[in-house]
Amino acid sequence: MKIQFLLNILLSTLLFNIAYLWPDYFGFAVLLFWIPIFFIIENLLNYKRAFLTGFLWGMVTYSIHFIWFFILLRTKAYTTLLSAFYIYFFIVSIFAITSGVCFLILFFIKRLFKRIILKIFMFLFVWWFYFLFLSDYFFKILNKNIKYPFILPTVPLASFKIFLKFLAFLYFPLNNPNQISVDKFKALNEQIFYIQPGADLAYKYSHEIAIDKIYCNILNIKREKSLNKEDKATFFLMPESAFPFVLNNYNFDELKLKKALSDKDNLLLGGFHEKNGKFFQSIYLIRKGRITQIYDKTILVPGAEKLPKFWRKYFPFIEKLFLKDKRILSKGKFSNCYFELIDDFKIVPKVCSEFFWQSDASFECTNTTGPKVIFAFINDSWFCSYFRKLMQNYAQIRVVKSGISVVYIGFEGIEFFD
């Protein structure tokens, strides 16, 4: 009996995690992970065992699911191996407690309902709201903006076109009417070109070298694509933090980058912005040889870009993890900014956490009238490859729900979602 119990725990864990680790191949497995748990719950005798079983399932399952967080701590934070493990173990334990509570509710349902169909329906209902709670509400005890949508079962399923078509059918009546046509979006795709940020230390520590690399990339793209012969506007895009310096502190007339841009060229890149002694994570619009517009990020990542007073008081060690020797950033005031670069529609910038954490109303820019396209500037260089895939899958879900096309600009390239 104990062997069967452990096998069911391991089978459920396996099905759950392969869906998130390899969503392109096994994303469908997230639809099956609950079946072994159903049989486990049916054989439990009391609430105590239900909680302990759920806690055990959570410890095993979330220790694999959150391996991306451990890798992030080891590669991006100022921490030792031991302290990284302690933080990782703490996060896994907290999530395991939530799964223990979930199993308690499932055990209550088992005792409440006798018909198997009702049990299964309520079983799935509880699991969905459990993941919705983890996604949208659990982290609000730390900060009102934080969400973790990548835990939703729909995220690995978004790797499959048939599932996205099903979602599109469900959300079609709710889609934002201010969307551009498929033909216009395809035409825009042909006008967009990606510039890869530098990965070497010289790029990160010398603004002259960074500018020179961007300058050379633009010239190479123009030469290869024969862009100088085109009359239509072109867009050169780089992700959040692609230019790791305060761009507005330099005399733009003296930068050779100006020579690479013609009057029809638009360069949008992520960099830092200084104003009145405050620093911002920003998107620069550069056209006709000068900075014409700056958008400041409005939702910052606690612990990585700023440290709220609550965190500073109760979790002061976090500042040493990610903010040591780094600027403390301020948040922008206006989230409804847009770039009017094409007559037919507006380009709305979203910077990383804004794109993933904003409410549906803010994401759809309801205050911005007329057709629009979202340019999502994402710093996904912090994350391992499978987690970057989950980020892109969630981006596709947001597109389907809103009906607004998205140009997703990450550190490995550009994706077009419509």
KOLMITI-9343 format. One record per residue (C-alpha): residue number from 1; chain; z, y, x. Coordinates in Angstrom, 2 decimals, always signed. Example, Ala and Ser with C-alpha at 12.3 -4.5 7.8 and 13.67 -1.06 7.14 Angstrom:
<recs>
<1,A,<+7.80,-4.50,+12.30>>
<2,A,<+7.14,-1.06,+13.67>>
</recs>
This chain:
<recs>
<1,A,<+0.00,+0.00,+0.00>>
<2,A,<+0.89,+2.40,+2.82>>
<3,A,<-2.35,+1.57,+4.62>>
<4,A,<-4.35,+2.33,+1.47>>
<5,A,<-2.42,+5.59,+1.06>>
<6,A,<-3.19,+6.71,+4.62>>
<7,A,<-6.83,+5.67,+4.31>>
<8,A,<-7.21,+7.82,+1.20>>
<9,A,<-5.63,+10.79,+2.99>>
<10,A,<-7.98,+10.37,+5.96>>
<11,A,<-11.03,+9.82,+3.76>>
<12,A,<-10.33,+12.98,+1.79>>
<13,A,<-9.76,+14.94,+5.01>>
<14,A,<-13.00,+13.59,+6.47>>
<15,A,<-15.06,+14.49,+3.40>>
<16,A,<-13.55,+17.97,+3.21>>
<17,A,<-14.01,+18.88,+6.86>>
<18,A,<-17.48,+17.49,+7.54>>
<19,A,<-18.66,+19.70,+4.65>>
<20,A,<-17.48,+22.82,+6.53>>
<21,A,<-18.21,+21.69,+10.09>>
<22,A,<-21.79,+20.57,+9.36>>
<23,A,<-22.71,+22.25,+6.05>>
<24,A,<-26.47,+21.82,+6.55>>
<25,A,<-26.09,+18.05,+6.58>>
<26,A,<-22.85,+17.24,+4.76>>
<27,A,<-22.08,+20.31,+2.64>>
<28,A,<-22.29,+18.12,-0.50>>
<29,A,<-19.21,+16.17,+0.70>>
<30,A,<-16.99,+18.97,-0.58>>
<31,A,<-17.80,+17.67,-4.08>>
<32,A,<-16.23,+14.30,-3.21>>
<33,A,<-13.08,+15.04,-1.20>>
<34,A,<-10.87,+15.19,-4.35>>
<35,A,<-11.66,+11.60,-5.46>>
<36,A,<-9.34,+9.83,-2.96>>
<37,A,<-6.63,+12.39,-3.83>>
<38,A,<-7.00,+11.56,-7.51>>
<39,A,<-6.09,+7.95,-6.81>>
<40,A,<-3.22,+9.03,-4.56>>
<41,A,<-1.73,+11.22,-7.31>>
<42,A,<-2.08,+8.41,-9.83>>
<43,A,<+0.17,+6.19,-7.69>>
<44,A,<+2.87,+8.76,-6.88>>
<45,A,<+6.24,+8.29,-8.54>>
<46,A,<+8.04,+11.65,-8.28>>
<47,A,<+7.65,+15.34,-7.48>>
<48,A,<+9.21,+15.07,-4.04>>
<49,A,<+6.62,+12.56,-2.90>>
<50,A,<+3.88,+14.66,-4.46>>
<51,A,<+4.87,+17.71,-2.40>>
<52,A,<+5.30,+15.72,+0.84>>
<53,A,<+1.93,+14.02,+0.31>>
<54,A,<+0.26,+17.37,-0.27>>
<55,A,<+1.94,+18.79,+2.82>>
<56,A,<+0.73,+15.84,+4.90>>
<57,A,<-2.81,+16.23,+3.53>>
<58,A,<-2.70,+19.93,+4.37>>
<59,A,<-1.44,+19.42,+7.92>>
<60,A,<-4.22,+16.95,+8.69>>
<61,A,<-6.97,+18.79,+6.81>>
<62,A,<-6.21,+22.37,+7.87>>
<63,A,<-5.56,+21.44,+11.50>>
<64,A,<-9.27,+20.57,+11.62>>
<65,A,<-10.47,+23.33,+9.32>>
<66,A,<-8.78,+26.08,+11.36>>
<67,A,<-9.93,+24.86,+14.76>>
<68,A,<-12.18,+27.97,+14.81>>
<69,A,<-9.04,+30.11,+14.77>>
<70,A,<-7.54,+28.27,+17.74>>
<71,A,<-10.80,+28.70,+19.68>>
<72,A,<-10.81,+32.41,+18.79>>
<73,A,<-7.24,+32.80,+20.10>>
<74,A,<-8.15,+31.08,+23.35>>
<75,A,<-11.39,+32.99,+23.97>>
<76,A,<-10.77,+36.46,+22.49>>
<77,A,<-7.00,+37.04,+22.53>>
<78,A,<-4.65,+37.85,+25.39>>
<79,A,<-2.63,+34.67,+25.00>>
<80,A,<-1.57,+31.51,+26.80>>
<81,A,<-2.56,+28.04,+25.66>>
<82,A,<+0.97,+27.36,+24.41>>
<83,A,<+1.35,+30.59,+22.43>>
<84,A,<-2.15,+30.11,+20.93>>
<85,A,<-1.09,+26.65,+19.78>>
<86,A,<+2.14,+27.97,+18.24>>
<87,A,<+0.24,+30.62,+16.22>>
<88,A,<-2.39,+28.09,+15.17>>
<89,A,<+0.31,+25.56,+14.19>>
<90,A,<+2.10,+28.22,+12.13>>
<91,A,<-1.06,+29.06,+10.16>>
<92,A,<-1.80,+25.39,+9.53>>
<93,A,<+1.79,+24.79,+8.36>>
<94,A,<+1.68,+27.70,+5.90>>
<95,A,<-1.55,+26.38,+4.38>>
<96,A,<-0.06,+22.88,+4.28>>
<97,A,<+2.82,+24.23,+2.16>>
<98,A,<+0.29,+25.65,-0.31>>
<99,A,<-1.43,+22.26,-0.57>>
<100,A,<+2.00,+20.69,-1.17>>
<101,A,<+2.48,+23.04,-4.13>>
<102,A,<-1.02,+22.18,-5.35>>
<103,A,<-0.16,+18.46,-5.30>>
<104,A,<+2.98,+19.23,-7.33>>
<105,A,<+0.80,+20.83,-10.03>>
<106,A,<-1.61,+17.89,-9.92>>
<107,A,<+1.29,+15.46,-10.33>>
<108,A,<+2.51,+17.45,-13.34>>
<109,A,<-0.98,+17.23,-14.87>>
<110,A,<-1.01,+13.48,-14.28>>
<111,A,<+2.17,+13.15,-16.33>>
<112,A,<+1.07,+15.63,-18.97>>
<113,A,<-2.31,+14.13,-19.87>>
<114,A,<-3.05,+10.52,-20.72>>
<115,A,<-6.82,+10.57,-21.21>>
<116,A,<-8.73,+10.10,-17.97>>
<117,A,<-11.42,+12.67,-18.87>>
<118,A,<-8.82,+15.38,-19.46>>
<119,A,<-7.07,+14.45,-16.24>>
<120,A,<-10.26,+14.77,-14.21>>
<121,A,<-11.21,+18.06,-15.87>>
<122,A,<-7.79,+19.60,-15.24>>
<123,A,<-7.75,+18.09,-11.74>>
<124,A,<-10.97,+19.92,-10.82>>
<125,A,<-9.80,+23.07,-12.61>>
<126,A,<-6.61,+23.20,-10.51>>
<127,A,<-8.49,+22.59,-7.24>>
<128,A,<-10.95,+25.41,-7.96>>
<129,A,<-8.20,+27.92,-8.73>>
<130,A,<-6.25,+26.72,-5.71>>
<131,A,<-9.14,+27.60,-3.39>>
<132,A,<-9.78,+30.84,-5.29>>
<133,A,<-6.13,+31.76,-4.71>>
<134,A,<-6.43,+31.03,-0.98>>
<135,A,<-9.65,+33.03,-0.82>>
<136,A,<-8.81,+36.18,-2.76>>
<137,A,<-5.04,+36.50,-3.14>>
<138,A,<-3.05,+34.54,-0.57>>
<139,A,<-3.50,+37.01,+2.31>>
<140,A,<-2.77,+40.06,+0.16>>
<141,A,<+0.91,+39.63,+1.04>>
<142,A,<-0.08,+40.81,+4.53>>
<143,A,<-2.76,+43.35,+3.68>>
<144,A,<-4.51,+44.29,+0.43>>
<145,A,<-7.98,+44.05,+1.97>>
<146,A,<-7.80,+40.65,+3.65>>
<147,A,<-9.64,+37.74,+2.09>>
<148,A,<-10.65,+34.30,+3.32>>
<149,A,<-13.71,+33.45,+1.19>>
<150,A,<-14.97,+30.81,+3.63>>
<151,A,<-12.50,+28.28,+2.16>>
<152,A,<-14.33,+28.27,-1.19>>
<153,A,<-16.13,+24.97,-1.91>>
<154,A,<-19.25,+26.93,-2.83>>
<155,A,<-19.68,+28.06,+0.80>>
<156,A,<-20.78,+24.72,+2.34>>
<157,A,<-22.81,+24.00,-0.80>>
<158,A,<-24.78,+27.22,-0.20>>
<159,A,<-26.67,+25.37,+2.54>>
<160,A,<-28.70,+23.70,-0.22>>
<161,A,<-31.41,+25.63,-2.05>>
<162,A,<-30.91,+23.67,-5.26>>
<163,A,<-27.31,+24.89,-5.44>>
<164,A,<-28.34,+28.50,-4.79>>
<165,A,<-30.93,+28.24,-7.57>>
<166,A,<-28.23,+26.93,-9.88>>
<167,A,<-25.98,+29.88,-8.99>>
<168,A,<-28.87,+32.29,-9.46>>
<169,A,<-29.38,+30.89,-12.97>>
<170,A,<-25.69,+31.36,-13.80>>
<171,A,<-25.43,+34.89,-12.41>>
<172,A,<-28.83,+36.21,-13.44>>
<173,A,<-27.50,+38.04,-16.56>>
<174,A,<-24.88,+39.75,-14.33>>
<175,A,<-27.25,+40.78,-11.52>>
<176,A,<-27.37,+44.41,-10.45>>
<177,A,<-30.49,+46.00,-11.97>>
<178,A,<-31.02,+48.14,-8.88>>
<179,A,<-32.77,+45.51,-6.80>>
<180,A,<-36.11,+45.77,-5.09>>
<181,A,<-39.03,+43.46,-5.77>>
<182,A,<-39.67,+40.38,-3.63>>
<183,A,<-42.93,+41.90,-2.35>>
<184,A,<-41.22,+45.11,-1.20>>
<185,A,<-38.49,+43.12,+0.54>>
<186,A,<-41.08,+40.98,+2.35>>
<187,A,<-42.89,+44.15,+3.40>>
<188,A,<-39.60,+45.54,+4.75>>
<189,A,<-39.04,+42.34,+6.75>>
<190,A,<-42.27,+42.98,+8.65>>
<191,A,<-41.02,+46.44,+9.64>>
<192,A,<-37.72,+45.16,+11.10>>
<193,A,<-37.18,+44.15,+14.73>>
<194,A,<-34.04,+42.79,+16.35>>
<195,A,<-32.59,+43.93,+19.67>>
<196,A,<-30.27,+41.43,+21.35>>
<197,A,<-27.04,+43.01,+22.68>>
<198,A,<-26.30,+42.41,+26.35>>
<199,A,<-23.85,+39.64,+27.17>>
<200,A,<-23.24,+40.39,+30.85>>
<201,A,<-20.25,+42.39,+32.14>>
<202,A,<-22.47,+45.19,+33.49>>
<203,A,<-23.73,+45.86,+29.95>>
<204,A,<-20.18,+46.03,+28.61>>
<205,A,<-18.81,+48.32,+31.32>>
<206,A,<-21.68,+50.74,+31.97>>
<207,A,<-23.26,+52.84,+29.24>>
<208,A,<-26.24,+53.59,+31.52>>
<209,A,<-27.00,+49.87,+31.89>>
<210,A,<-26.52,+49.31,+28.14>>
<211,A,<-28.89,+52.17,+27.28>>
<212,A,<-31.42,+50.93,+29.82>>
<213,A,<-31.40,+47.42,+28.33>>
<214,A,<-31.91,+48.77,+24.80>>
<215,A,<-34.67,+51.07,+26.07>>
<216,A,<-36.51,+48.18,+27.78>>
<217,A,<-36.17,+45.92,+24.73>>
<218,A,<-37.67,+48.54,+22.44>>
<219,A,<-40.62,+49.09,+24.79>>
<220,A,<-41.18,+45.33,+25.12>>
<221,A,<-41.18,+44.86,+21.33>>
<222,A,<-43.61,+47.75,+20.89>>
<223,A,<-45.91,+46.31,+23.51>>
<224,A,<-45.83,+42.75,+22.12>>
<225,A,<-46.23,+43.81,+18.48>>
<226,A,<-48.62,+46.69,+19.15>>
<227,A,<-46.33,+48.95,+17.15>>
<228,A,<-47.74,+52.14,+18.61>>
<229,A,<-50.88,+51.49,+16.58>>
<230,A,<-48.96,+51.27,+13.31>>
<231,A,<-48.42,+54.22,+10.99>>
<232,A,<-45.57,+52.74,+8.95>>
<233,A,<-41.89,+53.17,+9.75>>
<234,A,<-40.21,+50.64,+12.02>>
<235,A,<-36.56,+49.61,+12.19>>
<236,A,<-34.84,+48.45,+15.36>>
<237,A,<-31.51,+46.84,+14.47>>
<238,A,<-28.43,+45.85,+16.46>>
<239,A,<-25.15,+44.40,+15.11>>
<240,A,<-21.65,+45.85,+14.94>>
<241,A,<-20.20,+46.73,+18.39>>
<242,A,<-23.60,+46.16,+20.02>>
<243,A,<-23.14,+49.40,+21.99>>
<244,A,<-19.54,+49.15,+23.28>>
<245,A,<-19.16,+52.88,+23.98>>
<246,A,<-18.64,+56.16,+22.13>>
<247,A,<-22.29,+57.12,+21.67>>
<248,A,<-21.71,+60.62,+20.28>>
<249,A,<-19.89,+61.62,+23.49>>
<250,A,<-23.12,+61.53,+25.48>>
<251,A,<-25.82,+64.18,+25.63>>
<252,A,<-28.62,+62.44,+23.80>>
<253,A,<-31.27,+64.65,+25.37>>
<254,A,<-30.35,+63.17,+28.76>>
<255,A,<-30.52,+59.54,+27.65>>
<256,A,<-33.79,+57.74,+28.41>>
<257,A,<-33.45,+55.91,+25.08>>
<258,A,<-34.92,+59.01,+23.44>>
<259,A,<-38.22,+58.41,+25.23>>
<260,A,<-38.67,+54.98,+23.63>>
<261,A,<-38.46,+56.21,+20.06>>
<262,A,<-41.36,+57.85,+18.25>>
<263,A,<-41.05,+59.92,+15.08>>
<264,A,<-41.58,+56.86,+12.88>>
<265,A,<-38.99,+54.73,+14.66>>
<266,A,<-35.47,+54.17,+13.32>>
<267,A,<-32.74,+52.67,+15.50>>
<268,A,<-29.59,+51.48,+13.74>>
<269,A,<-26.88,+50.12,+15.97>>
<270,A,<-23.15,+49.52,+15.95>>
<271,A,<-21.00,+51.54,+18.33>>
<272,A,<-17.85,+53.64,+18.53>>
<273,A,<-17.63,+57.15,+17.13>>
<274,A,<-15.07,+59.81,+18.12>>
<275,A,<-14.13,+62.68,+15.83>>
<276,A,<-11.11,+64.99,+16.13>>
<277,A,<-9.41,+62.63,+18.56>>
<278,A,<-9.84,+59.59,+16.28>>
<279,A,<-12.06,+56.61,+17.00>>
<280,A,<-14.15,+54.75,+14.44>>
<281,A,<-16.20,+51.55,+14.33>>
<282,A,<-19.53,+52.97,+13.22>>
<283,A,<-23.22,+52.50,+12.55>>
<284,A,<-25.52,+55.10,+14.13>>
<285,A,<-28.88,+56.05,+12.69>>
<286,A,<-31.12,+57.41,+15.45>>
<287,A,<-34.49,+58.85,+14.52>>
<288,A,<-36.84,+61.44,+15.96>>
<289,A,<-34.94,+61.30,+19.22>>
<290,A,<-31.49,+62.21,+17.92>>
<291,A,<-28.49,+60.94,+15.99>>
<292,A,<-29.14,+61.89,+12.38>>
<293,A,<-26.40,+60.01,+10.54>>
<294,A,<-23.17,+58.13,+11.31>>
<295,A,<-21.44,+55.72,+8.97>>
<296,A,<-17.79,+54.91,+9.73>>
<297,A,<-16.41,+51.50,+8.79>>
<298,A,<-13.93,+51.75,+5.89>>
<299,A,<-12.23,+48.33,+5.99>>
<300,A,<-10.73,+47.44,+9.37>>
<301,A,<-9.45,+44.03,+10.50>>
<302,A,<-5.65,+44.17,+10.85>>
<303,A,<-4.54,+43.02,+14.27>>
<304,A,<-8.01,+43.23,+15.80>>
<305,A,<-9.05,+46.84,+15.06>>
<306,A,<-5.81,+48.45,+13.92>>
<307,A,<-2.15,+47.49,+13.42>>
<308,A,<-0.65,+48.52,+10.05>>
<309,A,<+2.95,+49.77,+10.01>>
<310,A,<+4.15,+46.60,+8.28>>
<311,A,<+2.58,+44.43,+10.98>>
<312,A,<+3.85,+46.71,+13.75>>
<313,A,<+7.39,+46.33,+12.40>>
<314,A,<+7.49,+42.60,+11.68>>
<315,A,<+4.70,+41.16,+13.88>>
<316,A,<+4.63,+43.41,+16.98>>
<317,A,<+3.33,+40.57,+19.18>>
<318,A,<-0.05,+40.75,+17.39>>
<319,A,<-0.82,+44.05,+19.13>>
<320,A,<-0.65,+42.26,+22.48>>
<321,A,<-3.05,+39.55,+21.27>>
<322,A,<-6.13,+41.60,+20.41>>
<323,A,<-5.40,+45.30,+20.90>>
<324,A,<-4.11,+45.29,+24.45>>
<325,A,<-6.06,+47.90,+26.48>>
<326,A,<-8.24,+48.65,+23.42>>
<327,A,<-8.64,+51.68,+21.18>>
<328,A,<-6.74,+51.73,+17.92>>
<329,A,<-9.39,+52.53,+15.33>>
<330,A,<-9.27,+54.68,+12.21>>
<331,A,<-11.02,+53.83,+8.96>>
<332,A,<-13.82,+55.88,+7.48>>
<333,A,<-13.32,+57.81,+4.24>>
<334,A,<-16.61,+57.21,+2.43>>
<335,A,<-17.80,+53.72,+1.50>>
<336,A,<-20.80,+54.80,-0.60>>
<337,A,<-22.93,+56.03,+2.27>>
<338,A,<-26.63,+55.18,+2.35>>
<339,A,<-29.69,+55.88,+4.47>>
<340,A,<-32.80,+57.24,+2.75>>
<341,A,<-35.46,+56.07,+5.17>>
<342,A,<-38.03,+54.72,+2.71>>
<343,A,<-39.16,+56.38,-0.52>>
<344,A,<-38.93,+53.22,-2.64>>
<345,A,<-35.26,+52.32,-2.05>>
<346,A,<-32.01,+53.17,-0.28>>
<347,A,<-30.53,+51.29,+2.68>>
<348,A,<-26.78,+50.71,+2.27>>
<349,A,<-24.83,+49.81,+5.46>>
<350,A,<-21.97,+47.30,+5.38>>
<351,A,<-20.01,+46.64,+8.55>>
<352,A,<-18.65,+43.10,+9.00>>
<353,A,<-15.29,+42.89,+7.14>>
<354,A,<-16.61,+45.34,+4.52>>
<355,A,<-19.39,+42.90,+3.71>>
<356,A,<-17.06,+39.91,+3.35>>
<357,A,<-13.95,+41.54,+1.85>>
<358,A,<-15.20,+44.21,-0.54>>
<359,A,<-14.88,+43.67,-4.29>>
<360,A,<-18.06,+42.90,-6.19>>
<361,A,<-18.21,+46.45,-7.58>>
<362,A,<-17.90,+48.02,-4.11>>
<363,A,<-20.32,+45.51,-2.63>>
<364,A,<-22.96,+46.35,-5.24>>
<365,A,<-22.54,+50.09,-4.57>>
<366,A,<-22.40,+50.94,-8.26>>
<367,A,<-22.11,+54.65,-7.40>>
<368,A,<-25.48,+54.53,-5.62>>
<369,A,<-28.33,+54.81,-8.11>>
<370,A,<-31.81,+53.40,-7.70>>
<371,A,<-33.14,+50.32,-5.85>>
<372,A,<-31.22,+49.39,-2.71>>
<373,A,<-31.07,+46.94,+0.18>>
<374,A,<-27.87,+46.11,+2.07>>
<375,A,<-27.97,+46.09,+5.87>>
<376,A,<-24.99,+43.96,+6.97>>
<377,A,<-24.00,+44.66,+10.59>>
<378,A,<-21.89,+41.67,+11.66>>
<379,A,<-19.97,+41.03,+14.87>>
<380,A,<-20.04,+37.24,+14.74>>
<381,A,<-19.74,+36.89,+18.52>>
<382,A,<-16.02,+36.22,+17.97>>
<383,A,<-16.64,+32.94,+16.18>>
<384,A,<-17.87,+29.46,+17.03>>
<385,A,<-21.24,+28.28,+15.73>>
<386,A,<-20.14,+26.33,+12.64>>
<387,A,<-18.05,+29.27,+11.40>>
<388,A,<-21.00,+31.65,+11.87>>
<389,A,<-22.96,+29.33,+9.59>>
<390,A,<-20.22,+29.57,+6.94>>
<391,A,<-20.40,+33.38,+7.20>>
<392,A,<-24.14,+33.30,+6.54>>
<393,A,<-23.68,+30.90,+3.63>>
<394,A,<-21.19,+33.25,+2.03>>
<395,A,<-23.65,+36.10,+2.55>>
<396,A,<-26.20,+34.13,+0.54>>
<397,A,<-23.66,+33.64,-2.25>>
<398,A,<-23.02,+37.39,-2.40>>
<399,A,<-26.75,+38.01,-2.64>>
<400,A,<-27.15,+35.52,-5.49>>
<401,A,<-24.17,+36.94,-7.40>>
<402,A,<-25.22,+40.59,-7.03>>
<403,A,<-29.00,+40.26,-7.01>>
<404,A,<-29.16,+42.74,-4.11>>
<405,A,<-31.24,+41.74,-1.06>>
<406,A,<-29.47,+41.66,+2.31>>
<407,A,<-30.61,+42.02,+5.90>>
<408,A,<-27.92,+40.18,+7.90>>
<409,A,<-27.71,+41.43,+11.51>>
<410,A,<-25.56,+39.24,+13.79>>
<411,A,<-25.29,+38.65,+17.52>>
<412,A,<-27.78,+35.78,+17.44>>
<413,A,<-30.48,+37.42,+15.34>>
<414,A,<-31.43,+38.61,+11.87>>
<415,A,<-31.48,+36.71,+8.58>>
<416,A,<-33.16,+37.91,+5.41>>
<417,A,<-31.48,+36.92,+2.13>>
<418,A,<-32.99,+37.73,-1.27>>
</recs>
